[in-house]
Amino acid sequence: MLKLYLDNCCYNRPFDDLTNQKNYIESQAIIVILDLYKKDKLDIYKSKILDYEINQMKSITKKSKILDVYSSIQSNYIDTTNEIIDRAEELKKYNIKEKDALHIAYAEYGNLDYFITVDKILINATSKVKDLKIKVTNPIEFIMEVM
């Protein structure tokens, strides 16, 4: 079974401005991913940094919707370790923001297959990491690859 890590922007995308065609298509891909999870076709993992980012959201309405989705995922939880913190520090050297570096470090530490994000800048930055231990991709590309 494939093991995935969705970053915070993936949980947000279905609640973003869907009149934007790119947002709409990405949101549909994320909905397919969540549906595959519900059908036990793949596993989705969570982490402390995801918990933190969702809880820091300013919009109460959007936060509530995202928490409904996030809490419905009864999947594996990756605990924080010094190895994760150290790896995040290494990843920051590639101009990867701190929270993004933590997301990737959690996913690598969990030996997951895919890190899914809609953040093009992050995808481009991770393409420069020579020792990356996970495939980083957009939800649309993920769906096209695995379906």
Secondary structure in CASP SS format (residue, H / E / C, confidence):
PFRMAT SS
TARGET T0000
AUTHOR 0000-0000-0000
METHOD secondary structure of the structure
MODEL  1
M C 1.00
L E 1.00
K E 1.00
L E 1.00
Y E 1.00
L E 1.00
D C 1.00
N H 1.00
C H 1.00
C H 1.00
Y H 1.00
N H 1.00
R H 1.00
P H 1.00
F H 1.00
D C 1.00
D C 1.00
L C 1.00
T C 1.00
N C 1.00
Q H 1.00
K H 1.00
N H 1.00
Y H 1.00
I H 1.00
E H 1.00
S H 1.00
Q H 1.00
A H 1.00
I H 1.00
I H 1.00
V H 1.00
I H 1.00
L H 1.00
D H 1.00
L H 1.00
Y H 1.00
K H 1.00
K C 1.00
D C 1.00
K C 1.00
L E 1.00
D E 1.00
I E 1.00
Y E 1.00
K E 1.00
S E 1.00
K H 1.00
I H 1.00
L H 1.00
D H 1.00
Y H 1.00
E H 1.00
I H 1.00
N H 1.00
Q C 1.00
M C 1.00
K C 1.00
S C 1.00
I H 1.00
T H 1.00
K H 1.00
K H 1.00
S H 1.00
K H 1.00
I H 1.00
L H 1.00
D H 1.00
V H 1.00
Y H 1.00
S H 1.00
S H 1.00
I C 1.00
Q C 1.00
S C 1.00
N C 1.00
Y E 1.00
I E 1.00
D C 1.00
T C 1.00
T C 1.00
N H 1.00
E H 1.00
I H 1.00
I H 1.00
D H 1.00
R H 1.00
A H 1.00
E H 1.00
E H 1.00
L H 1.00
K H 1.00
K C 1.00
Y C 1.00
N C 1.00
I C 1.00
K C 1.00
E H 1.00
K H 1.00
D H 1.00
A H 1.00
L H 1.00
H H 1.00
I H 1.00
A H 1.00
Y H 1.00
A H 1.00
E H 1.00
Y H 1.00
G C 1.00
N C 1.00
L C 1.00
D C 1.00
Y E 1.00
F E 1.00
I E 1.00
T C 1.00
V C 1.00
D C 1.00
K H 1.00
I H 1.00
L H 1.00
I H 1.00
N H 1.00
A H 1.00
T H 1.00
S C 1.00
K C 1.00
V C 1.00
K C 1.00
D C 1.00
L C 1.00
K C 1.00
I C 1.00
K E 1.00
V E 1.00
T E 1.00
N C 1.00
P H 1.00
I H 1.00
E H 1.00
F H 1.00
I H 1.00
M H 1.00
E H 1.00
V H 1.00
M C 1.00
END
